[in-house]
Amino acid sequence: MNTTLSFEIYKSAHELPENWDTIAKATLFLQRDYFEILEHSCPSNMKCFFIGLFQNNDLVGVALSQFLDLNKLESFGERDQCLKTIIRNFAFKRFSSHVLFLGNCMLTGENAYAFLDSIPFNEQIKVLHEARNSIEEILKKQGIQIHLRTSKDFSKAEKDKINQTPFRNIFQFTTQPNMIFPIPEQWKNEQDYVNALAKKYRDQYKRARKKAEGVVKRKLSLTEIEQNQELIYDLYYHVAKNAPFNSFFLSKNHFSDLKRIWEDNFLFYGYFLDGRLIGFNTLIKNGQAMDTYFLGYDEALQREKMLYLNMLYDMIAYSIKKEFKTIIFARTALEIKSSVGAKPETMYGLMEHKNPIINRFLPRLFNYLEPKTIWQERNPFK
């Protein structure tokens, strides 16, 4: 039987084969609806390419690739203004502004590709590499020269499989871990979670809840999201620009597109004080996992009302009530997520620079320029 795989590059979700979602059933983030959202509301410095993988004209795999133009960013993040950050930002602008991803730089986790189990792993990696080269050629014809190629995120098991292929020689890197919250089957409500906490963290929970008195949490409809779009974006942008590093900023219509297309699979919660929206968080129902998504808040009121910590507790309470198996808290704010019970899972990526001299020193450069996060893992349970 011929096992040679071929590929097709699509720029629109409407072009995808009818059985696309059958292959992508494991995650919403590779399915047609999500690609439609990306098509209409991805960041302004991003282009998305949807990849169909075929065997004898039958669809056997799906994948996502993203091109980022970092020259279009007004800020890489304003939290850290040390010399190393200035050097890093200059290096990205000057030598690595055109980045081609295999995977999704907007998410944490294994959302790059999905194949039928019958397809050998080495064949999967080979055809994905060929598809990425084809996307490079498409961009080259548009006058865009790729500087940096990267693939993300892989679990340790996936990384070990990559190490059995010729691609093991590509520089492998890790950044902040994915924070995962497994929900015990015996928990049925928020009180079960609180009862499981050690005294120190139960006191933290009580203190946070008391601080939030007067704050009203409410689920917003599509109409309400659209009506508050400017304020919502301001709250999101405040948080995003104060991150240690950014490669994109969401479009203003991103949340309304998510709600319009995903309906009840996308949850948008607003937090109000005296009738004014002071913060929000978003959740995505992804099979048995609850994915936390982007959020925003007024910084002064966040501190006063312990808003972020209360959002984490609210996410946990909802996920327990609705009987989800895990919560994907993703990267950033590692210690506070750890303090509510999330556990770190190391994720891996591959990276190569098109300049052979820079590529040779890439491991050393990455280790120097990658923002270091110093944090202490917590165990809040008895």
MOCOR-V273811 format. One record per residue. RES is the residue in one letter. SS is DSSP state (hx for helix, st for strand, lp for the rest). PHI is phi in whole degrees, -180 to 180 (NA if undefined). D_FIRST is the distance of its C-alpha to the first C-alpha in Angstrom with 2 decimals. Layout:
RES:SS:PHI:D_FIRST  RES:SS:PHI:D_FIRST
This chain:
M:lp:NA:0.00  N:lp:-75:3.81  T:lp:-102:6.20  T:lp:-64:9.19  L:st:-100:11.82  S:st:-125:14.76  F:st:-143:18.14  E:st:-136:21.18  I:st:-101:24.74  Y:st:-119:27.18  K:lp:-108:30.93  S:lp:-132:31.88  A:hx:-65:30.91  H:hx:-74:31.41  E:hx:-89:28.46  L:lp:-68:25.89  P:lp:-59:23.28  E:lp:-60:24.72  N:lp:-91:22.48  W:hx:-55:23.21  D:hx:-68:25.48  T:hx:-65:23.01  I:hx:-74:20.97  A:lp:-94:24.34  K:lp:-64:26.06  A:lp:-71:26.95  T:lp:-148:29.49  L:hx:-60:31.68  F:hx:-79:31.58  L:hx:-121:28.11  Q:lp:-93:28.79  R:hx:-56:29.92  D:hx:-61:33.59  Y:hx:-67:33.94  F:hx:-65:32.38  E:hx:-65:34.94  I:hx:-62:37.63  L:hx:-62:36.53  E:hx:-61:36.46  H:hx:-100:40.06  S:hx:-146:41.71  C:lp:-79:40.06  P:lp:-56:42.50  S:lp:-66:44.05  N:lp:-100:42.70  M:st:-123:39.06  K:st:-124:36.23  C:st:-110:33.10  F:st:-128:29.58  F:st:-104:26.95  I:st:-114:23.33  G:st:-102:20.37  L:st:-110:16.92  F:st:-126:13.98  Q:st:-130:10.20  N:lp:52:9.56  N:lp:70:13.33  D:st:-99:13.47  L:st:-68:15.95  V:st:-125:14.81  G:st:-161:17.77  V:st:-137:21.35  A:st:-155:23.87  L:st:-127:27.45  S:st:-128:29.12  Q:st:-131:32.89  F:st:-104:35.19  L:st:-118:38.72  D:st:-106:41.73  L:hx:-73:44.26  N:hx:-65:46.91  K:hx:-85:47.39  L:lp:-85:48.46  E:lp:-82:52.20  S:lp:-154:51.87  F:lp:-88:49.43  G:lp:127:51.49  E:lp:-111:55.22  R:lp:-71:55.63  D:lp:-105:55.69  Q:lp:-120:57.83  C:lp:-81:58.03  L:hx:-60:57.67  K:hx:-62:54.13  T:hx:-66:53.11  I:hx:-62:54.78  I:hx:-64:52.97  R:hx:-60:49.61  N:hx:-63:50.19  F:hx:-64:51.27  A:hx:-63:48.22  F:hx:-65:45.87  K:hx:-62:47.82  R:hx:-85:48.12  F:hx:-122:44.88  S:lp:-143:42.22  S:lp:-78:43.04  H:st:-106:39.68  V:st:-118:37.07  L:st:-112:33.42  F:st:-99:32.00  L:st:-102:28.54  G:lp:127:29.80  N:lp:-125:33.04  C:lp:-76:36.35  M:lp:-89:38.25  L:lp:-132:36.93  T:lp:-112:36.60  G:lp:126:33.49  E:lp:-84:29.71  N:lp:-123:29.37  A:lp:-87:27.24  Y:st:-160:23.73  A:st:-148:21.65  F:st:-129:17.94  L:lp:-63:16.11  D:lp:-63:16.20  S:lp:-75:12.48  I:lp:-89:12.25  P:lp:-59:13.28  F:hx:-62:16.81  N:hx:-64:16.66  E:hx:-72:14.05  Q:hx:-60:16.47  I:hx:-62:19.44  K:hx:-63:18.10  V:hx:-72:17.38  L:hx:-65:20.67  H:hx:-63:22.47  E:hx:-65:21.26  A:hx:-65:22.40  R:hx:-63:25.70  N:hx:-61:26.25  S:hx:-66:25.82  I:hx:-64:28.43  E:hx:-58:30.70  E:hx:-67:30.59  I:hx:-60:31.47  L:hx:-67:34.39  K:hx:-62:35.45  K:hx:-67:35.91  Q:lp:-93:38.20  G:lp:83:40.24  I:lp:-109:38.95  Q:lp:-100:38.18  I:lp:-73:36.37  H:lp:-99:38.26  L:st:-127:36.55  R:st:-115:32.94  T:st:-143:32.47  S:st:-128:29.98  K:st:-158:31.32  D:st:-100:31.71  F:st:-122:29.80  S:lp:-75:30.88  K:hx:-61:31.38  A:hx:-62:28.21  E:hx:-69:26.20  K:hx:-61:28.23  D:hx:-63:27.46  K:hx:-69:23.70  I:hx:-62:24.43  N:lp:-70:26.47  Q:lp:-97:23.47  T:lp:-118:22.06  P:hx:-61:23.73  F:hx:-80:25.40  R:hx:-65:27.73  N:hx:-82:30.20  I:lp:-74:30.93  F:st:-57:34.22  Q:st:-105:33.90  F:st:-134:36.75  T:st:-130:38.22  T:lp:-125:40.81  Q:lp:-63:42.59  P:lp:-73:40.76  N:st:-82:39.54  M:st:-94:42.26  I:st:-114:40.94  F:st:-116:43.25  P:st:-80:41.97  I:lp:-102:44.00  P:lp:-60:45.10  E:lp:-61:44.56  Q:lp:-76:48.27  W:lp:-76:49.41  K:lp:-117:50.31  N:lp:-157:52.50  E:hx:-63:53.94  Q:hx:-65:56.74  D:hx:-61:54.32  Y:hx:-64:53.03  V:hx:-62:56.62  N:hx:-64:57.66  A:hx:-80:54.92  L:st:-76:56.26  A:lp:-68:58.60  K:hx:-55:62.12  K:hx:-57:61.80  Y:hx:-86:58.79  R:hx:-69:60.26  D:hx:-65:63.31  Q:hx:-61:61.09  Y:hx:-61:59.59  K:hx:-63:63.09  R:hx:-65:64.41  A:hx:-63:61.60  R:hx:-65:62.06  K:hx:-68:65.80  K:hx:-61:65.44  A:lp:-86:63.38  E:lp:-59:66.19  G:lp:98:66.79  V:st:-86:63.21  V:st:-109:61.58  K:st:-98:57.79  R:st:-148:56.39  K:st:-74:53.02  L:lp:-99:52.97  S:lp:-82:51.70  L:hx:-58:49.96  T:hx:-61:53.37  E:hx:-68:54.99  I:hx:-63:52.28  E:hx:-66:52.78  Q:hx:-66:56.57  N:lp:-104:56.52  Q:hx:-57:53.87  E:hx:-65:56.18  L:hx:-67:57.55  I:hx:-58:54.15  Y:hx:-67:52.89  D:hx:-60:56.03  L:hx:-66:55.52  Y:hx:-63:51.85  Y:hx:-65:52.70  H:hx:-59:55.49  V:hx:-70:53.13  A:hx:-64:50.31  K:hx:-72:52.56  N:lp:-95:54.08  A:lp:-76:50.79  P:lp:-65:50.46  F:lp:-158:47.69  N:lp:-130:46.12  S:lp:-114:43.40  F:lp:-164:43.90  F:lp:-130:46.24  L:lp:-62:45.24  S:lp:-79:46.29  K:lp:-65:49.23  N:lp:-94:47.32  H:hx:-63:44.43  F:hx:-68:45.84  S:hx:-68:46.82  D:hx:-65:43.34  L:hx:-59:41.86  K:hx:-68:44.36  R:hx:-63:43.96  I:hx:-88:40.18  W:hx:-92:39.71  E:hx:52:43.03  D:hx:-74:43.54  N:hx:-78:40.55  F:st:-118:42.61  L:st:-113:46.03  F:st:-121:48.81  Y:st:-109:51.94  G:st:-98:55.12  Y:st:-115:57.96  F:st:-119:61.43  L:st:-129:64.86  D:lp:54:67.85  G:lp:81:65.54  R:st:-106:63.93  L:st:-70:60.23  I:st:-115:60.18  G:st:-177:56.55  F:st:-157:53.21  N:st:-138:49.91  T:st:-134:46.57  L:st:-132:43.93  I:st:-128:40.42  K:st:-80:39.03  N:st:-126:35.43  G:lp:68:34.23  Q:lp:-90:36.16  A:st:-109:37.17  M:st:-104:40.12  D:st:-94:39.68  T:st:-78:42.98  Y:st:-122:43.07  F:st:-77:45.79  L:st:-143:49.49  G:st:-159:52.86  Y:st:-165:56.50  D:lp:-79:60.03  E:hx:-60:60.48  A:hx:-63:64.14  L:hx:-74:63.59  Q:hx:-60:60.42  R:hx:-68:62.58  E:hx:-66:65.43  K:hx:-102:63.38  M:lp:49:60.62  L:hx:-64:58.32  Y:hx:-64:55.06  L:hx:-63:55.51  N:hx:-65:56.35  M:hx:-62:53.21  L:hx:-61:51.15  Y:hx:-62:53.07  D:hx:-65:52.54  M:hx:-63:48.76  I:hx:-64:48.74  A:hx:-61:51.03  Y:hx:-65:48.97  S:hx:-67:45.66  I:hx:-66:47.28  K:hx:-59:48.85  K:lp:-92:45.60  E:lp:65:43.76  F:lp:-77:41.21  K:lp:-88:39.63  T:st:-144:39.88  I:st:-119:41.54  I:st:-96:39.93  F:st:-86:43.01  A:st:64:41.10  R:lp:-90:42.92  T:lp:72:46.59  A:lp:48:49.77  L:hx:-63:48.29  E:hx:-70:51.52  I:hx:-70:52.68  K:hx:-67:49.28  S:hx:-63:49.45  S:hx:-68:52.97  V:lp:-99:51.76  G:lp:122:49.06  A:lp:-75:45.88  K:st:-115:43.99  P:st:-76:42.35  E:st:-124:38.63  T:lp:-67:37.74  M:lp:-116:35.14  Y:st:-122:33.59  G:st:-143:32.63  L:st:-116:31.51  M:st:-147:33.79  E:st:-148:34.12  H:st:-99:36.79  K:lp:-72:36.24  N:lp:-80:39.50  P:hx:-63:38.75  I:hx:-71:42.27  I:hx:-63:42.17  N:hx:-62:38.67  R:hx:-62:40.02  F:lp:-100:42.72  L:hx:-58:40.75  P:hx:-57:40.87  R:hx:-68:44.64  L:hx:-65:45.20  F:hx:-63:43.19  N:hx:-63:45.11  Y:hx:-79:48.36  L:hx:-92:47.79  E:lp:-63:45.85  P:lp:-60:48.45  K:lp:-86:49.22  T:lp:-113:49.73  I:lp:-98:52.08  W:lp:-151:52.05  Q:lp:-113:52.78  E:lp:-71:50.47  R:lp:-108:52.42  N:lp:-127:52.15  P:lp:-80:54.12  F:st:-96:53.67  K:lp:-60:55.99
